[in-house]
Amino acid sequence: QVHLVESGGGLVQTGGSLRLACTTSGFTGDYKAIGWFRQAPGEENEGVREGLSCYSSTDGSTYYADSVVGRFTFSRDNAKNTVYLEMNNLKPEDSGTYYCTAKTTRFLSVRNMCVVDPVPGDYWGQGTQVTVSS
């Protein structure tokens, strides 16, 4: 059974940093792509999640949303089955619930996964809360 477990969220002041982790298990082989998505506070009912960073296991390409370019960095530790999202210079608008999602089915590109695909991932974690105070 596939599991994705996020951790590392918390409360931080504007300008601070956090490192989120997503540990995966249960995959038969490698997933095709993995991404970080954010759901802003108050949008839980709408189910809207913004794709922040998506990574392709196939070609190693990484996509970043414009809102996080230069501040967030995706990385992966295969030995630990864990991917990370290093977040620096955090802003209040970065607050929300952060989810990681893995894709085992075909996809066009990491940008497509993060921005266009209505079902960006096949498996989701439970989320970790990030709050950035002003």
Secondary structure as GFF3:
##gff-version 3
##sequence-region A 1 134
A	DSSP	beta_strand	3	7	.	.	.	ID=ss1
A	DSSP	beta_strand	10	13	.	.	.	ID=ss2
A	DSSP	beta_strand	18	25	.	.	.	ID=ss3
A	DSSP	beta_strand	33	39	.	.	.	ID=ss4
A	DSSP	beta_strand	50	56	.	.	.	ID=ss5
A	DSSP	beta_strand	62	64	.	.	.	ID=ss6
A	DSSP	beta_strand	72	77	.	.	.	ID=ss7
A	DSSP	three_ten_helix	78	80	.	.	.	ID=ss8
A	DSSP	beta_strand	82	87	.	.	.	ID=ss9
A	DSSP	three_ten_helix	92	94	.	.	.	ID=ss10
A	DSSP	beta_strand	96	103	.	.	.	ID=ss11
A	DSSP	alpha_helix	110	111	.	.	.	ID=ss12
A	DSSP	pi_helix	112	116	.	.	.	ID=ss13
A	DSSP	beta_strand	123	124	.	.	.	ID=ss14
A	DSSP	beta_strand	128	133	.	.	.	ID=ss15
###
